[in-house]
Amino acid sequence: MTTKKTAPDGLNPSKMTDIELDVHNLGVWDERRTRAADLDMWSHPSFAEQGLEPFPIRYRLITDNTMLDLTAYDMMMPTDIPHWSNGKKAEQARKNAKNFHVFEAATSMKPSIVWLGVTNSPPMQVNVMAHAVDGHVALCAINFLFQECEPESAFNRFALWKQKVTKLIRDPRWGWEGVEYILDAANALDRHVGWLPTIQGRPTDDQLREQLEQEVETLRERIKIEGEVSVAEEKVLRKKLQAVQAQLSRHPIARTNDLLGYLADPANTPNMLPEARMLVSIIRERARFLQPVGRTKYMHEGWASYWEKKILTSAHMGIPFAWAFDLAKAWSMHDSTVATSFYFDPYSMGVRVWEYIDRKYGYDEGEVEVVRPRLMGVDGEGNVYEGLELENAFMSKRLALFESETETDTLKYMKRNYDKFFEVARTYEDNRFLNEFLNEELLEHINGEALNWAARFMTRANDLLKRTGWGPQVIFDPLPTSVDDLLAIIQTWLQESQMAEMYHENMGTPMFPLPPLILQHIAQVLMLVKSFDRNKHAVRKQLVMRTGAHFLPNIYIEDDGRDTDGVLTLKHDFDPTWGPLLQSECRDTLKYFRRLLGKPVRLLTMEQASDRQGNPVGDPYPYEYFIEKDTVKERRLS
């Protein structure tokens, strides 16, 4: 005799609105996702032994238009400070809305808010929950860069900053124009706020000055005593004394790349209005809070893409087979267009690096048993489904899901060791992440994937050309194996496409059936592979350099000029890899810095002469930009 299955009291999908039913079912899936993540992630020693825990999650279901509006804010939070650029970003997002869909977003605050689009399909909704929570939020909870940002107080800080800025805007002495005059200048410098994490125990400028003053006194005493004994020793000591005194004449003693931090210090800008100083401090703290996200972009998107699939295919989830196709499309979303994404897209490149780390360092620890509550569903007539019936009902019925309180399924599960995985998540940022693991072995693997993609497309292209009646001069079957020969075919097709377009416009003949944009992507992939074969080190370097915000120029405050000419000196550390700064950016940086500092500023850098084709000519030479009032002057120093 079988017992009739019953649903929990009051659970009737016919009495629930669509949104109520979606929220209820998402809650059931979230419970199962949480148990799956506990099995793989939160119970891992990297979390448990260090007392780490995931951030609490607050889900928010919002419309697509609201999601687009939130993208105008760097933290996807309307509690961010008001600024004209937010409206500009929102307007641009609405214009581009037809080209993309924002599925989810998550904040790096504690608790973390995860925004979900109401138009996401149920399988995509569950997928992006795993992507956001077990991906982005989990990495924020463990990565070293985020710890200094105090995520538990971030929400209140952002709200307080908005309140302060709004109050100042309402002050008739400031208004929108006055506030944005300062915010525009501070925002232009918000990438120059020093690198996280802060070095602990580093002496302050006052402490360094005190140490150097003591060293001066010691050297003077030694000159008096030891100089009487040895003229040579006196000469050495005086040389040291001059070097220390020269260092003491600099302000600050230790140069700093925290430009906004320097400007926010009253000791450095005594004439700055308190309200302006408050705005500069807000922009600085906000920029430092956002810095970890920019420096872990590849890690974040790759980690989230890895774990969304790992969690949803784990023993605890029991994802219905009816969702398999939609989820497979989501998991291959960033590989389903063009293979150039393998090299440049944070999702596609990032997940390949994490998968490589897993292959290289991960290992199975043995099977464990997982006890999973049985998933059931009830329709509007009170019929309860489970097992295969539930799988079939997913396709045709409006169901409210629930987990049985008495019946469970026991499954075997292979426990995976992720020691290296979590070590990297805890202690790396993008530049180190790719510099270490995007090695020749992984790039050879990626090149193989990319060449297979190119070969598949070119094979289908040959078939299409045959079917549409094109001549043998554009059909290459079988395909050659040489990269150079494949490039020659793409060049032929591109030329034929241009000719066909011209004839189509003049004579109405058919267009060439192969899209030029795809052909250009294939050519780019083949060139990358060819470049890698020719110079592996150079290709790796080019790919790694784009990450971790290391493309930002290093600009330091060398001296405020109080003991010399009264001009503050900024110094750019010239890197031949990146070349000279853009002259327009140098002028803008100087203008904005002068606006906040209130006195003359110079910027020392290096320039590079070039010919008409833009090729460098000769060696870089010293160059100076200078501003005293409104106009930036510049000159070559040698």
BALUM-405282 format. One line per field, with one value per residue (C-alpha): residue in three letters; x, z, y; residue number from 0. Coordinates in pm, 1 decimal. Each point is the difference from the previous one (the first is absolute). Layout:
BALUM-405282
r = [ALA;...]
px = [X;...]
pz = [Z;...]
py = [Y;...]
k = [NUM;...]
This chain:
BALUM-405282
r = [MET;THR;THR;LYS;LYS;THR;ALA;PRO;ASP;GLY;LEU;ASN;PRO;SER;LYS;MET;THR;ASP;ILE;GLU;LEU;ASP;VAL;HIS;ASN;LEU;GLY;VAL;TRP;ASP;GLU;ARG;ARG;THR;ARG;ALA;ALA;ASP;LEU;ASP;MET;TRP;SER;HIS;PRO;SER;PHE;ALA;GLU;GLN;GLY;LEU;GLU;PRO;PHE;PRO;ILE;ARG;TYR;ARG;LEU;ILE;THR;ASP;ASN;THR;MET;LEU;ASP;LEU;THR;ALA;TYR;ASP;MET;MET;MET;PRO;THR;ASP;ILE;PRO;HIS;TRP;SER;ASN;GLY;LYS;LYS;ALA;GLU;GLN;ALA;ARG;LYS;ASN;ALA;LYS;ASN;PHE;HIS;VAL;PHE;GLU;ALA;ALA;THR;SER;MET;LYS;PRO;SER;ILE;VAL;TRP;LEU;GLY;VAL;THR;ASN;SER;PRO;PRO;MET;GLN;VAL;ASN;VAL;MET;ALA;HIS;ALA;VAL;ASP;GLY;HIS;VAL;ALA;LEU;CYS;ALA;ILE;ASN;PHE;LEU;PHE;GLN;GLU;CYS;GLU;PRO;GLU;SER;ALA;PHE;ASN;ARG;PHE;ALA;LEU;TRP;LYS;GLN;LYS;VAL;THR;LYS;LEU;ILE;ARG;ASP;PRO;ARG;TRP;GLY;TRP;GLU;GLY;VAL;GLU;TYR;ILE;LEU;ASP;ALA;ALA;ASN;ALA;LEU;ASP;ARG;HIS;VAL;GLY;TRP;LEU;PRO;THR;ILE;GLN;GLY;ARG;PRO;THR;ASP;ASP;GLN;LEU;ARG;GLU;GLN;LEU;GLU;GLN;GLU;VAL;GLU;THR;LEU;ARG;GLU;ARG;ILE;LYS;ILE;GLU;GLY;GLU;VAL;SER;VAL;ALA;GLU;GLU;LYS;VAL;LEU;ARG;LYS;LYS;LEU;GLN;ALA;VAL;GLN;ALA;GLN;LEU;SER;ARG;HIS;PRO;ILE;ALA;ARG;THR;ASN;ASP;LEU;LEU;GLY;TYR;LEU;ALA;ASP;PRO;ALA;ASN;THR;PRO;ASN;MET;LEU;PRO;GLU;ALA;ARG;MET;LEU;VAL;SER;ILE;ILE;ARG;GLU;ARG;ALA;ARG;PHE;LEU;GLN;PRO;VAL;GLY;ARG;THR;LYS;TYR;MET;HIS;GLU;GLY;TRP;ALA;SER;TYR;TRP;GLU;LYS;LYS;ILE;LEU;THR;SER;ALA;HIS;MET;GLY;ILE;PRO;PHE;ALA;TRP;ALA;PHE;ASP;LEU;ALA;LYS;ALA;TRP;SER;MET;HIS;ASP;SER;THR;VAL;ALA;THR;SER;PHE;TYR;PHE;ASP;PRO;TYR;SER;MET;GLY;VAL;ARG;VAL;TRP;GLU;TYR;ILE;ASP;ARG;LYS;TYR;GLY;TYR;ASP;GLU;GLY;GLU;VAL;GLU;VAL;VAL;ARG;PRO;ARG;LEU;MET;GLY;VAL;ASP;GLY;GLU;GLY;ASN;VAL;TYR;GLU;GLY;LEU;GLU;LEU;GLU;ASN;ALA;PHE;MET;SER;LYS;ARG;LEU;ALA;LEU;PHE;GLU;SER;GLU;THR;GLU;THR;ASP;THR;LEU;LYS;TYR;MET;LYS;ARG;ASN;TYR;ASP;LYS;PHE;PHE;GLU;VAL;ALA;ARG;THR;TYR;GLU;ASP;ASN;ARG;PHE;LEU;ASN;GLU;PHE;LEU;ASN;GLU;GLU;LEU;LEU;GLU;HIS;ILE;ASN;GLY;GLU;ALA;LEU;ASN;TRP;ALA;ALA;ARG;PHE;MET;THR;ARG;ALA;ASN;ASP;LEU;LEU;LYS;ARG;THR;GLY;TRP;GLY;PRO;GLN;VAL;ILE;PHE;ASP;PRO;LEU;PRO;THR;SER;VAL;ASP;ASP;LEU;LEU;ALA;ILE;ILE;GLN;THR;TRP;LEU;GLN;GLU;SER;GLN;MET;ALA;GLU;MET;TYR;HIS;GLU;ASN;MET;GLY;THR;PRO;MET;PHE;PRO;LEU;PRO;PRO;LEU;ILE;LEU;GLN;HIS;ILE;ALA;GLN;VAL;LEU;MET;LEU;VAL;LYS;SER;PHE;ASP;ARG;ASN;LYS;HIS;ALA;VAL;ARG;LYS;GLN;LEU;VAL;MET;ARG;THR;GLY;ALA;HIS;PHE;LEU;PRO;ASN;ILE;TYR;ILE;GLU;ASP;ASP;GLY;ARG;ASP;THR;ASP;GLY;VAL;LEU;THR;LEU;LYS;HIS;ASP;PHE;ASP;PRO;THR;TRP;GLY;PRO;LEU;LEU;GLN;SER;GLU;CYS;ARG;ASP;THR;LEU;LYS;TYR;PHE;ARG;ARG;LEU;LEU;GLY;LYS;PRO;VAL;ARG;LEU;LEU;THR;MET;GLU;GLN;ALA;SER;ASP;ARG;GLN;GLY;ASN;PRO;VAL;GLY;ASP;PRO;TYR;PRO;TYR;GLU;TYR;PHE;ILE;GLU;LYS;ASP;THR;VAL;LYS;GLU;ARG;ARG;LEU;SER]
px = [0.0;143.2;-45.0;-151.5;247.7;-119.9;132.2;60.5;-311.6;-86.9;233.3;-225.3;144.6;-347.7;-33.6;342.4;93.3;277.2;250.0;-101.5;41.2;339.8;122.1;-121.5;167.6;322.7;2.5;-13.2;284.1;200.6;-24.4;135.9;269.7;108.5;41.2;194.0;230.4;46.9;117.6;256.3;91.0;-97.6;116.3;341.0;294.8;77.0;-327.6;-48.2;351.3;31.9;-343.2;-116.8;-360.8;-205.2;-169.9;-372.0;-206.4;-294.8;-168.4;-182.9;-219.7;-8.5;-113.1;239.7;-39.4;85.0;301.3;118.8;-46.2;204.3;290.1;54.4;136.8;339.0;-131.5;-344.7;-131.5;-228.0;147.8;311.2;85.3;-188.2;200.3;-82.2;199.0;-259.6;-267.3;234.6;78.9;-369.7;-84.0;277.2;-117.1;-352.8;136.0;201.0;-278.9;-83.7;354.1;21.9;-200.9;112.2;-89.7;122.7;224.5;147.2;153.0;321.6;-163.1;-89.0;-285.0;16.6;-292.4;-52.5;-218.6;-192.4;-186.2;-364.5;13.0;262.0;-134.1;-17.0;315.6;188.9;-120.7;138.1;319.8;64.7;-72.2;284.4;214.0;-54.0;0.5;244.1;202.9;26.4;-107.1;207.1;315.3;-63.4;-30.5;338.6;228.9;260.5;-65.9;-358.9;80.1;136.2;-311.9;-213.1;-292.7;-217.1;-28.9;1.4;-375.7;-22.2;307.5;-140.6;-331.1;181.1;207.3;-313.2;-162.2;301.0;26.1;-375.4;4.1;285.2;-185.2;-294.3;228.6;-45.9;367.3;93.5;-287.9;42.5;257.9;229.9;-20.3;60.6;289.1;183.1;-140.3;105.0;359.7;2.9;-160.4;267.1;262.8;-190.7;228.5;293.3;-81.0;285.1;1.3;-180.5;79.6;157.0;344.9;-31.7;264.4;125.9;127.0;-190.0;159.7;37.1;171.3;236.9;82.7;75.3;226.1;189.5;41.5;151.6;228.8;112.0;94.9;187.8;193.7;95.4;135.2;195.3;148.2;123.6;159.4;105.0;83.1;287.9;150.6;-48.1;-56.4;-125.3;-254.2;-119.3;-57.0;-212.0;-205.2;-63.7;-119.4;-246.4;-110.4;-72.6;-207.9;-206.8;-51.2;-110.8;-252.7;-120.5;-61.3;-260.9;-367.4;-113.9;315.7;-132.0;-160.9;-360.3;-229.9;-308.2;-73.3;-347.8;124.6;265.6;-254.9;-243.7;262.9;-44.0;375.4;57.1;-293.0;-64.0;-193.0;-247.6;-356.3;-125.4;-291.0;236.2;225.2;-302.5;-84.6;358.8;7.0;-329.0;128.1;324.2;-170.2;-251.2;278.1;193.3;-315.1;-49.7;366.0;-5.6;-278.7;207.7;311.2;-174.9;-222.3;137.6;11.4;-356.3;-170.0;196.2;-62.6;-372.2;-25.4;179.1;-211.4;-338.2;44.8;165.1;-275.0;-295.1;132.4;76.2;-184.2;-203.0;-171.1;-189.1;-51.6;-282.5;102.5;-241.5;241.1;308.9;-5.3;-52.3;276.4;238.9;-59.7;72.6;321.2;126.7;-131.2;344.5;136.5;-290.4;86.9;365.3;321.7;169.6;-192.6;229.4;279.4;-168.6;-331.3;22.7;-267.5;144.3;366.6;-62.0;-185.5;270.2;265.3;-203.8;-65.8;374.2;72.9;-253.2;153.6;353.3;-38.6;-341.7;-66.1;-281.5;0.8;-249.8;-372.8;-232.0;-371.9;-232.6;-350.8;-228.4;-361.2;-225.8;-124.5;-374.9;-247.3;-370.4;-234.0;-313.4;-220.5;201.6;177.6;350.2;282.2;340.7;272.1;-67.3;-354.1;142.3;251.5;-284.0;-220.1;275.2;-66.5;-376.0;-136.1;5.9;155.4;89.5;311.4;72.5;235.1;-131.6;44.7;14.5;130.3;357.7;229.8;348.7;258.8;370.4;212.2;370.2;162.5;249.8;306.5;12.7;296.5;182.5;-326.4;-74.8;359.6;-9.0;-343.1;124.8;340.0;6.5;-118.5;-35.8;356.2;155.4;-281.9;65.2;373.6;38.5;-264.4;-38.7;314.8;112.1;-182.3;-334.8;48.3;75.6;-329.1;-190.4;164.5;-115.6;-357.5;15.6;140.5;-273.4;-259.5;155.8;17.9;-365.6;-115.2;217.0;-128.0;-359.8;94.5;126.4;-325.8;-204.3;199.5;-54.2;-374.8;-41.5;182.6;325.4;296.8;303.2;220.2;-159.0;-54.2;286.4;-84.3;175.2;133.6;378.6;162.4;243.5;-99.3;151.2;-209.3;-315.6;74.6;37.9;-348.1;-152.6;171.2;-147.3;-349.1;29.2;107.5;-283.1;-244.3;115.5;-26.9;-343.3;-125.2;119.6;-164.1;-317.3;-27.7;72.4;-158.3;-226.1;198.3;-19.7;192.7;279.9;-165.4;280.5;-23.9;317.0;-6.8;25.9;277.2;189.6;-39.6;139.5;292.5;65.8;-2.8;239.6;230.8;2.7;92.8;268.8;138.1;8.0;194.7;247.2;46.3;-177.7;135.1;-116.2;-356.7;-27.5;129.2;-251.4;-291.8;110.5;76.8;-365.0;-109.4;-3.2;-19.1;377.2;-55.8;-57.7;296.8;199.5;-6.4;157.7;15.7;373.8;12.2;-243.2;267.0;-33.1;379.5;73.5;-210.3;-345.1;-110.3;-127.8;172.2;-173.3;222.9;-114.3;202.7;49.2;-52.0;130.4;-252.1;-291.0;181.0;-67.9;-317.1;-261.4;71.2;-369.0;-19.6;312.7;-154.9;-334.6;166.0;201.8;-306.0;-207.0;282.8;62.3;-372.1;9.5;347.8;-35.2;362.2;236.9;70.3;247.8;-1.6;327.9;-20.9;162.8;-101.0;78.2;48.2;-170.7;-13.0;-309.2;-101.0;12.2;318.9;235.0;309.6;301.1;6.4;-266.0;89.5;-100.0;-306.0;-174.5;-360.6;-60.7;-310.9;-16.0;-349.6;-218.2;235.4;227.3;344.4;240.8;359.9;268.7;263.9;290.4]
pz = [0.0;-98.1;203.7;-180.2;-21.7;142.0;-33.7;295.5;122.8;-196.4;-289.9;-303.5;-321.0;-129.4;284.1;-59.0;-248.1;-246.5;198.3;329.4;-154.1;-146.9;335.0;181.0;-245.5;2.0;378.3;-32.3;-252.4;217.1;294.5;-218.7;-141.4;351.8;99.7;-320.1;68.0;361.0;-133.9;-240.8;125.2;341.8;182.4;-165.2;240.1;-171.7;143.7;311.5;148.5;-50.8;133.5;-337.7;-100.4;-303.3;8.0;83.6;-317.1;-69.5;-330.6;-191.9;-304.9;-232.0;-350.7;-291.9;-7.8;369.2;-55.8;-277.2;222.1;275.2;-239.8;11.1;353.0;47.6;289.5;-156.1;299.6;-22.1;335.4;-191.0;-10.3;-261.6;-299.3;-357.7;-132.1;147.6;-231.4;-296.9;76.0;40.1;-331.9;-174.7;159.2;-130.9;-351.2;9.4;160.4;-327.3;-21.4;340.0;297.4;361.4;173.5;350.6;209.3;346.9;244.3;191.8;320.4;308.6;-16.8;-376.9;-220.1;-305.4;-267.7;-220.7;-318.5;4.8;-370.3;57.1;-69.1;306.6;-94.4;-73.1;328.7;198.2;-204.1;62.4;371.0;12.9;-219.7;225.2;344.9;-29.5;-252.0;58.5;363.3;105.1;-156.4;168.8;332.2;-32.2;-215.2;187.1;-191.9;122.7;369.5;48.9;-159.2;308.2;-198.7;311.5;29.3;-372.5;-43.2;283.5;-126.9;-350.8;140.9;224.2;-291.6;-208.4;289.9;39.0;-371.6;-32.3;298.3;-155.6;-333.9;184.9;160.0;-208.2;51.2;-195.2;-206.6;-281.9;-181.3;299.0;107.8;-347.2;-52.0;276.5;-80.3;-364.5;104.2;267.0;-232.2;-261.9;255.9;161.6;-145.5;185.6;359.8;82.0;-25.1;232.1;237.1;219.6;120.3;373.8;228.6;-263.9;170.9;-59.2;-159.9;341.5;137.6;-297.2;45.5;366.4;-83.5;-260.1;237.1;257.2;-269.8;-84.7;364.4;15.2;-318.6;124.8;323.0;-194.9;-225.3;305.0;156.8;-291.9;-233.8;223.2;-38.4;-374.8;-279.5;-228.8;258.3;49.3;-375.0;-5.3;301.2;-149.6;-320.4;199.6;192.2;-323.5;-129.1;320.4;6.1;-362.8;89.3;296.7;-230.5;-190.2;94.6;19.1;85.7;-142.5;-335.0;-30.2;-282.9;214.9;-162.9;148.9;342.5;-14.9;-100.7;273.4;273.2;159.8;59.3;-376.0;-109.2;284.3;-226.8;-129.3;119.9;248.2;-230.3;-294.3;218.9;96.5;-367.7;-82.5;295.3;-111.0;-353.5;136.4;238.7;-266.6;-253.8;245.5;70.4;-372.9;-77.4;87.3;-253.3;-280.8;101.6;12.5;-310.0;-168.1;328.8;84.2;-327.6;-46.5;358.7;-29.5;-335.2;143.8;314.2;-162.1;-196.9;286.6;247.5;-231.3;-107.9;357.5;175.6;223.6;-278.2;-206.0;-289.6;-230.0;-333.4;-168.3;94.1;-139.0;-341.2;140.5;255.9;-259.5;-210.0;303.3;83.0;-356.4;-39.2;-29.0;-234.6;-243.4;-213.1;-96.7;128.4;61.2;329.8;112.5;21.7;92.4;176.7;383.5;16.5;-269.5;85.0;376.3;11.8;-211.6;251.7;294.1;-186.1;-64.4;372.6;78.2;-254.7;116.5;377.2;89.6;69.2;109.8;368.0;-25.3;-7.7;270.4;42.1;-33.2;147.3;-197.8;86.8;-279.6;-226.9;-65.4;-172.5;35.3;-265.8;43.1;38.7;288.2;-200.6;134.0;-234.9;65.3;-191.3;-369.0;28.4;137.9;-286.4;-252.6;189.2;-17.1;-372.2;11.6;344.4;236.7;312.7;348.2;115.6;347.9;169.5;175.0;377.0;22.7;-328.5;-113.1;-272.2;75.4;-270.7;-43.8;-38.1;-88.3;242.3;-174.6;161.2;-67.9;219.1;-281.1;-128.3;324.8;57.7;-332.5;74.1;336.0;-89.0;-371.9;-219.2;-379.2;-92.4;214.0;-90.3;-375.3;25.4;184.6;-156.4;-354.3;-90.6;-323.0;84.7;46.9;-302.6;-214.7;123.9;-77.2;-342.5;-72.7;91.7;-212.7;-302.6;30.5;3.3;-308.4;-181.5;78.1;-136.8;-308.5;-69.9;22.8;-214.4;-274.9;14.4;-22.9;-300.8;-174.8;65.9;-120.6;-327.7;48.4;-214.2;91.3;34.2;344.6;115.1;186.4;82.1;176.4;219.6;34.7;341.4;-16.0;176.9;-284.2;-255.0;206.4;18.7;-378.0;-37.2;233.1;-201.6;-319.7;150.8;129.5;-343.3;-164.1;251.0;-89.8;-371.5;37.4;194.8;-272.8;-275.2;207.9;24.4;-371.3;-165.1;259.8;12.7;315.1;311.7;122.7;263.2;261.1;248.0;-16.5;376.5;72.8;-257.4;174.8;335.0;-151.7;-143.1;343.1;162.7;-260.2;44.1;376.4;-43.4;-252.3;231.5;288.6;-205.9;-96.7;345.1;291.0;261.4;-182.5;-46.8;366.1;107.0;-215.4;140.5;363.4;-18.1;-64.2;340.4;362.5;-83.0;-55.6;-322.8;215.0;-5.2;322.1;97.9;329.4;203.5;24.1;183.4;82.6;-60.8;334.8;43.6;-365.9;-261.4;151.9;-290.3;78.6;-213.2;-134.1;-152.6;-247.4;14.4;-371.0;-113.2;-351.8;-27.4;7.1;-151.5;68.7;152.1;-222.0;-6.6;37.7;317.0;140.0;-47.1;148.9;300.3;69.4;-28.6;239.7;248.7;-10.2;57.8;325.8;118.0;-62.3;-99.8;-297.3;-101.7;-235.2;-143.6;-100.0;-250.0;-316.3;-359.8;-309.5;-348.8;-282.6;-377.7;-215.7;34.5;379.5;36.2;282.5;-101.2;228.6;378.2;238.0;137.7;319.4;-29.9;231.5;25.8;218.6;110.5;211.8;-70.0;-281.5;-286.8;-11.4;-137.5;-112.5;-107.3;-80.4;272.6;-209.3]
py = [0.0;336.5;315.0;296.9;287.5;330.0;351.0;233.8;177.8;313.3;-75.9;44.3;150.4;89.8;251.6;156.2;271.0;-74.9;205.3;-163.8;-343.2;91.5;133.2;-311.8;-237.7;201.0;-33.5;-379.2;-1.7;238.3;-241.3;-276.5;228.3;93.4;-366.6;-70.7;295.8;-113.9;-333.0;145.9;346.2;127.3;-313.6;25.1;59.8;331.6;129.8;-210.3;16.1;375.6;80.5;127.9;-24.4;101.2;336.1;-12.5;36.4;229.6;-85.5;270.9;-72.7;300.2;88.6;27.0;378.5;26.0;-224.6;229.8;303.9;-166.1;-58.9;375.9;-45.1;-163.0;-209.8;-59.1;193.9;306.3;103.3;109.7;369.6;210.9;116.6;99.4;-299.5;-239.0;139.6;-20.5;-366.9;-82.8;165.3;-193.3;-326.0;53.8;66.4;-322.4;-206.2;-174.6;-137.2;-167.0;-121.7;44.6;-326.5;83.1;219.0;-36.1;246.0;-64.0;122.3;-202.8;-86.3;-22.8;98.4;-220.3;155.4;-246.0;93.1;-106.1;-91.2;-268.9;-348.6;-233.3;-197.7;321.9;148.0;-294.7;12.1;369.0;-46.1;-252.6;228.3;301.2;-160.5;-290.4;195.0;373.2;22.8;-302.2;145.8;335.3;-183.4;-170.3;218.8;205.6;321.9;22.2;-45.5;352.9;151.3;-79.6;-144.5;-30.8;379.4;80.6;41.3;254.0;185.0;34.5;124.0;249.8;128.7;52.4;185.2;231.3;78.2;56.8;236.4;197.0;21.9;155.4;256.6;320.8;83.9;-316.4;-139.3;-248.8;211.3;40.3;-364.7;-137.2;242.8;-189.0;-346.0;25.1;68.3;-271.6;-258.5;71.9;-109.0;-287.3;-268.2;155.5;-88.4;-239.8;-377.7;-233.7;-159.2;265.9;-104.1;-49.1;150.6;240.6;318.6;320.7;302.7;165.8;-310.5;-12.3;368.0;-55.1;-295.9;202.9;296.7;-234.7;-139.7;356.5;62.3;-328.5;74.8;346.4;-146.3;-260.3;269.7;188.5;-305.3;-221.6;289.7;104.7;-346.5;-56.5;251.2;-277.7;-113.7;358.3;29.3;-316.2;114.2;344.3;-161.2;-211.2;310.2;186.9;-291.0;-16.1;377.8;-8.5;-266.6;207.6;295.8;-202.3;4.4;-273.3;-189.8;-326.5;66.5;-117.7;-109.5;66.8;334.6;43.0;-109.9;271.1;264.1;-106.7;51.1;348.9;21.0;-1.1;217.4;247.1;237.6;-258.6;58.2;-264.9;-87.9;-52.5;-215.4;-209.5;-58.4;-97.6;-241.9;-158.7;-58.2;-145.6;-243.7;-96.3;-64.0;-216.9;-201.4;-60.2;-70.9;-375.5;-62.4;151.9;-192.0;-341.1;17.5;-314.9;-188.7;103.8;-84.3;-320.7;-114.6;76.7;-180.7;-302.9;-29.2;61.2;-321.5;-189.7;86.0;-63.2;-340.7;-106.3;-281.3;233.0;196.6;-256.3;241.9;-122.4;-144.0;241.8;279.4;-171.4;170.2;351.1;-47.3;-141.5;313.6;217.4;-187.2;40.0;356.0;156.8;-268.2;-15.5;302.8;51.1;-156.7;335.9;-2.8;-285.4;257.0;327.4;-64.3;-12.4;-271.8;-223.7;50.7;1.2;-332.0;-164.9;102.3;-134.3;-324.7;-27.5;48.1;-272.4;-239.9;76.7;6.5;-142.4;-366.5;-227.9;-94.4;-284.3;-57.3;126.6;-52.8;293.6;-12.3;228.9;87.9;-117.7;278.6;6.0;228.8;65.0;136.1;211.7;-310.2;-139.8;-270.1;-68.7;-100.2;-147.5;-183.3;-53.9;138.7;320.9;15.3;-28.1;248.3;263.0;27.6;52.8;91.4;293.5;-150.2;113.0;-185.2;-131.9;-242.9;-307.7;5.8;-378.8;-140.8;33.5;-128.8;-126.4;61.1;-63.0;310.4;31.0;242.5;228.2;159.0;373.8;101.4;181.5;144.0;177.9;102.7;184.7;150.8;122.9;147.6;92.1;286.0;1.3;87.6;-272.0;-240.4;18.5;52.5;-330.2;-221.9;135.0;-192.8;-163.2;-322.5;174.0;225.8;-304.3;-146.9;322.3;23.6;-353.5;90.3;314.1;-184.5;-263.4;277.9;159.7;-334.5;-78.0;334.6;-22.1;-354.2;120.0;299.7;-232.6;-196.7;320.9;122.6;-333.1;4.5;357.6;-63.8;189.6;-100.8;-212.2;307.8;69.9;-361.3;-166.1;-358.4;-161.5;277.9;30.2;-51.1;291.3;322.2;204.6;-190.1;49.8;372.6;8.6;-154.3;261.3;272.9;-144.8;-9.2;358.4;123.7;-192.4;151.2;352.6;-69.3;-158.8;302.0;234.9;-209.7;-25.3;379.1;54.6;-302.7;-163.5;-327.2;-216.0;96.2;-226.1;-226.9;14.5;292.8;213.7;58.5;-372.9;-35.3;279.5;-177.4;-320.8;195.1;151.3;-344.8;-137.6;299.7;-55.3;-363.7;92.0;271.6;-246.4;-252.3;273.6;159.7;-168.3;240.8;313.7;-128.1;-103.7;339.8;185.4;-202.3;33.9;372.6;84.5;-128.7;105.8;373.8;-5.2;191.2;310.2;238.1;31.2;367.9;106.3;318.2;68.9;333.9;280.4;264.3;176.9;12.7;77.8;180.4;-60.8;-223.8;-348.4;-264.6;-308.8;-268.1;-266.3;-321.3;-58.7;-360.4;-77.0;-282.6;246.3;295.3;369.7;138.5;159.1;371.2;85.7;-210.6;163.6;343.3;-104.5;-167.7;313.3;225.9;-208.5;-40.0;376.2;59.8;-196.7;99.3;372.8;65.0;-62.0;-360.8;-166.2;-351.0;-163.1;-283.4;-134.2;57.9;-203.0;146.4;-189.3;5.2;58.7;-364.4;21.9;-206.0;110.2;192.9;28.8;-32.6;141.5;342.6;188.3;220.7;245.9;120.4;304.9;190.3;312.5;134.6;-132.3;-81.4;-305.3;73.2;-269.3;-36.9;-249.9;-11.7;-126.7]
k = [0;1;2;3;4;5;6;7;8;9;10;11;12;13;14;15;16;17;18;19;20;21;22;23;24;25;26;27;28;29;30;31;32;33;34;35;36;37;38;39;40;41;42;43;44;45;46;47;48;49;50;51;52;53;54;55;56;57;58;59;60;61;62;63;64;65;66;67;68;69;70;71;72;73;74;75;76;77;78;79;80;81;82;83;84;85;86;87;88;89;90;91;92;93;94;95;96;97;98;99;100;101;102;103;104;105;106;107;108;109;110;111;112;113;114;115;116;117;118;119;120;121;122;123;124;125;126;127;128;129;130;131;132;133;134;135;136;137;138;139;140;141;142;143;144;145;146;147;148;149;150;151;152;153;154;155;156;157;158;159;160;161;162;163;164;165;166;167;168;169;170;171;172;173;174;175;176;177;178;179;180;181;182;183;184;185;186;187;188;189;190;191;192;193;194;195;196;197;198;199;200;201;202;203;204;205;206;207;208;209;210;211;212;213;214;215;216;217;218;219;220;221;222;223;224;225;226;227;228;229;230;231;232;233;234;235;236;237;238;239;240;241;242;243;244;245;246;247;248;249;250;251;252;253;254;255;256;257;258;259;260;261;262;263;264;265;266;267;268;269;270;271;272;273;274;275;276;277;278;279;280;281;282;283;284;285;286;287;288;289;290;291;292;293;294;295;296;297;298;299;300;301;302;303;304;305;306;307;308;309;310;311;312;313;314;315;316;317;318;319;320;321;322;323;324;325;326;327;328;329;330;331;332;333;334;335;336;337;338;339;340;341;342;343;344;345;346;347;348;349;350;351;352;353;354;355;356;357;358;359;360;361;362;363;364;365;366;367;368;369;370;371;372;373;374;375;376;377;378;379;380;381;382;383;384;385;386;387;388;389;390;391;392;393;394;395;396;397;398;399;400;401;402;403;404;405;406;407;408;409;410;411;412;413;414;415;416;417;418;419;420;421;422;423;424;425;426;427;428;429;430;431;432;433;434;435;436;437;438;439;440;441;442;443;444;445;446;447;448;449;450;451;452;453;454;455;456;457;458;459;460;461;462;463;464;465;466;467;468;469;470;471;472;473;474;475;476;477;478;479;480;481;482;483;484;485;486;487;488;489;490;491;492;493;494;495;496;497;498;499;500;501;502;503;504;505;506;507;508;509;510;511;512;513;514;515;516;517;518;519;520;521;522;523;524;525;526;527;528;529;530;531;532;533;534;535;536;537;538;539;540;541;542;543;544;545;546;547;548;549;550;551;552;553;554;555;556;557;558;559;560;561;562;563;564;565;566;567;568;569;570;571;572;573;574;575;576;577;578;579;580;581;582;583;584;585;586;587;588;589;590;591;592;593;594;595;596;597;598;599;600;601;602;603;604;605;606;607;608;609;610;611;612;613;614;615;616;617;618;619;620;621;622;623;624;625;626;627;628;629;630;631;632;633;634;635;636;637]
